[in-house]
Amino acid sequence: MEDSVVLYPSPGIGHLISMVELGKLILKHDPSFSVKILIATPPYNAGSTAPYIKRVSTTTPSITFHHLPTVSLPLDFSISPNQETLTFELIHLNNPNVHQALQTFSQTSNVRALVLDFFCTAALDVATTLHVPSYYFFTSGALALAAFLYFPTIHHNTTKSFKDMDGTHLQFPGLPPIPASDMIKPMLDRTDKAYEGFLNFSTDFPKAKGIIVNSFESLEPRAIKAISDGLCVPDYPTPPVYYIGPLIADDDRTGAGGGGGRPECLAWLDSQPSGSVVFLCFGSLGLFSVEQLKEIAVGLEKSEQRFLWVVRSPPTEDKSKRFLAPPEPDLEALLPDGFLERTRNRGLVVKTWAPQVAVLNHESVGGFVTHCGWNSVLEAICAGVPMVAWPLYAEQRLNRVVLVEEMKLTLSMDESEEGFVSWDVVEKRVRGLMESKEGEMVRERVIAMKDGAEAAMREGGSSRIALTKVLNIWKRGCNY
Ligand code: UDP
């Protein structure tokens, strides 16, 4: 029977893309390990995953997608306002389907490992019942992993919510002091259902056979050392951690994927001077209010920089639609009067989605205003593009602290307490990134880190060695 590795991503294009990249890496890394990759996709994948899945299925036939059946979710928004609660609930309800799928896969292949997205901890029990060795795939960095691993310790040492610890800095092994208010957003309130979900998965992390992380050693040496020294899980052995990144969706580098021809924004970039354009894009879920969009527009206009800006519709007031993809934005209504016309010669606004990897790798792009989603950070590093950090959700504020203070790869977009950024801050930061000495320093650091990323992925590099280690375990089997 053929060998297989089953990957189980959580909903959301960011998580799916890195899981697929992991699958591709496994396929090409060791020709002597002939394996097929089975991806069990949960229902309710946010964003436009269908075209992406179609493209991967066509270009990489050794990857097969198995769509898990729809489950009905109790949409009770009083439990928690956070999308993560819904994700935990969805994964939990999906367990019988995952059980069924694993049994089916086992009839036609030797399932060597189940690789779970870190949101899919609930499926750990299923793997245990079926005697399948399970591994986590952590799609964020070692810095966030260190925080999650140590989080149960912090939880047990206090009765307060992070949101009520104003002015307190949290001490995580391997991280600079983190302001409590910069903790992962859905974990700020101890009474929130999402907090419980995060606590459960942080506690369950060490139970896996190993943790695979989309990062590389020279990017996060301090956090990586703290984890490997066992400082983050004081009362339990830390499982082996494999830093195998950076994984980037490189088939998208030309932007030609999907069969729809070259996107207009890339053609526009072709006509711009080298390194002159600031790219603004906020992940698969980043949304701004109308007031904030207008403020960004004014800041961009006053900055006199060239820009490429991905704009989405503001969040809906209708709670039942909160987790659905937003409708196409009406740019004329959302942006200040005459903005598009006045900036026509130096700016382009793209609705909803741009091929980010291709954009970042375009020679005309010289800066990136990002929400600090981990994939976006790695993509910018691999393209050698310096960043301004404007975190919006998930672990992005935590990422910003380390990116700004320790790695010095980004400038910070400083927001008000309510999270609002005024036009003059946007102007200053965008201009600073492209023209100031500070911006130049960040650029030099990012370019050096790009070399580090390339070295890690080269034959004999740290990430290649780590991947070999874990694949050898799977190849030998019987790791249960
Ligand atoms: N992305 C993209 N175009 C967009 C927005 C996002 O190609 O307009 C891609 C981006 O390149 C990255 C992923 O979607 O690979 C977003 O992942 P990230 O971890 O940065 O953020 P998340 O969406 O998970 O918050």
Residues whose N, C-alpha, C, O or C-beta is under 5 A from the ligand:
A	BS01	UDP	G14 I17 C281 G283 S284 L285 V310 T352 W353 A354 P355 Q356 V357 G373 W374 N375 S376
